[in-house]
Amino acid sequence: MDALKDEVLGVDAAVALLLGADAATAVRAAATLARYAPAGIEEVAGVYRESLDFWSHEDLERGRIFRWVENALAISRAPPPEDARGFARVALQSQLDELSYDNGAHSLTRPFFRHRLFGLARSQDPAARRGALQTLLLAGEQGVLLALREELANERSDWANEVRRVYREVTSPASPYERRGDDPEER
């Protein structure tokens, strides 16, 4: 956290904390940036976006993507000023939109990613289910969330209620998670 205030190391330290730390630390890092280097947020946002350029199967299997999503959502809901809150969520959503293309060996494509998230959301591992659900929300995956909701339609559990809540959130007209670019009229 002290390195955030350093002119030379500040940007790299911020990106390392935003991507690699737990959610609480990522929120503290965003708040520190907003307080001590408000002009540097733009530079941090640029390096952050570049750091997310390539996603691999390993990133998904090891839970890195879930950590990135959890941190970005935590930052977007935190008290720092708006410019320090939204950039991580927007950058991740942009990268999720780019998953429709094959970036080379071991890279994720949107269909594979969607399939794996659906499977993880249906698993018995609570951490994997929660991470998959948050990622589906951020990706604006209404179809997968609808399939999960329908699969759990007759179930009365905390998990089923959470799936229904996330589906409502992603389909809300004011949702920042709505997937853009799917409408052929917009292209």
Number of C-alpha atoms within 10 A of each C-alpha: 15 10 13 21 17 12 10 10 12 19 25 16 18 25 23 15 21 26 22 15 16 15 21 14 17 25 26 18 25 29 20 19 23 19 14 12 19 16 12 16 20 15 13 24 21 15 15 22 18 12 13 16 13 16 19 17 16 13 15 17 12 10 15 17 22 21 21 24 26 23 25 27 23 20 28 22 13 18 14 20 14 13 16 26 23 18 21 27 22 19 19 23 23 16 18 22 17 16 20 14 12 13 15 10 8 12 17 24 19 15 12 14 19 20 12 16 22 19 14 19 26 17 13 9 10 13 14 19 20 18 22 26 26 20 25 26 27 24 22 24 19 20 12 19 23 17 13 20 20 14 12 17 13 9 12 9 10 9 15 18 15 14 25 18 12 21 24 15 18 22 19 12 10 9 13 17 21 19 20 13 10 9 8 6 6 7 6
